[in-house]
Amino acid sequence: MRTKPLPRVIWLLLLILAIPAASSATIVLSIGFAPPPLPIYDQPLCPGAGFIWIPGYWAYDDVDGYFWVPGTWVLAPEPGFLWTPGYWGWSGGVFVFNQGYWGPHVGFYGGINYGFGYIGVGYEGGYWSNGAFFYNRAVNNVTNVTNVYNKTVVVNNVTTVSYNGGTGGITARPTAAEEAAAQERHVPPTAAQTQHVQAASTNRQLYESMNHGKPAIAATARPGEFSGGVVAARAAAPSYRPPSARTPSPGAPAAGTHGSANAIHPNELPPLERANPNTGNPKQDQKFQQRQEQLRSKQEQEQQKLQQKQEQEHQSLAKQNANAAQKDKLEQKHQQETQQLARRQAQEQQKFQQTLPKPKH
């Protein structure tokens, strides 16, 4: 029996998972809709000492859409290392997945509240001491290990949003400690984690199109083991909506805007389209071209006017010594303005093309 080839995005994911790197890798995916919110589920029992909890997340397949990678317990690659979860972030009109990694400190993971100690900043599920990992029983399901303690964890970010930035996303930015952690030596996901993702990508019930935000396998006791020690989601997030009802990213391609979806400013838009009619009637063709040039001139002026306005706003913000969050907010505003202009101009172009003279037979 022949097996179905893995989709391109899955191969990219598995390739990057296998790349040793000094920092987290990224996979850029042109996805028009945000990932679903995180489902509500319980943590399976910890298998034993040395296992670290890896929270579940939504991955993406360019053929079948989002699928759930179950949370699972994984042996740390070496004592003293903690897991920084991967996360989805919105950037330049697309959703970008930032791959997780192992390191001596937990870095930035988008401010996402994955639960079980991953409250959006740092990790409250445990710590290493003298080569042994101590588990916080307040947030972990542990009964068969001796190194345990109880510490109440206060969660300020009570949300199931699964991405950073964009419409409805988490607005967190890296702290100084998280930026420092990003410069430390990192270890990529283990082979068990890579196999876990691959197994999830071939399980149809983990796809959002099948589970509607409530995966039957939300978490597993060990990587890749989807038949024993499995925990089903108790519910989809209260805010869950199907893909057709979710707000697309601000830079999602619209009809007639091919090549402009990533543009933030008008000077990044592709050249305006031009038709060259050949109807056999030179006077009629010339008249059409004159009208076309008038439309092109009008649209170019609109783009230049918006470009000048945005440059003035950049200069004004620079004088204010704005921080990164203020700059990001302005860039998001500029992209929305540019995309709105591109969509309107594309509609004008399409309407104009309908007046193209018909060739003589």
Secondary structure, DSSP 4 states (H G I P E B T S, - for coil): -PPPPPPHHHHHHHHHHT---SS--EEEE--SBPPPPPPB-PPPPP-STTEEEE--EEEEETTTEEEEE-EEEEE-SSTT-EEE--EEEEETTEEEEE--EEESS----TT---BTTB-SSS--SEEEETTEEEEETTTS---S-S-EE------S------EESSTT-B-----HHHHHHHTS--BPPPHHHHHHHHHHHT-GGGBHHHHTT--S--EESSTT--SSS-B--SB--TT---GGGSPBPTT---TT-TT-TT-SSGGGSPPPP------S-HHHHHHHHHHHHHHHHHHHHHHHHHHHHHHHHHHHHHHTT--HHHHHHHHHHHHHHHHHHHHHHHHHHHHHHTTPPPPP-
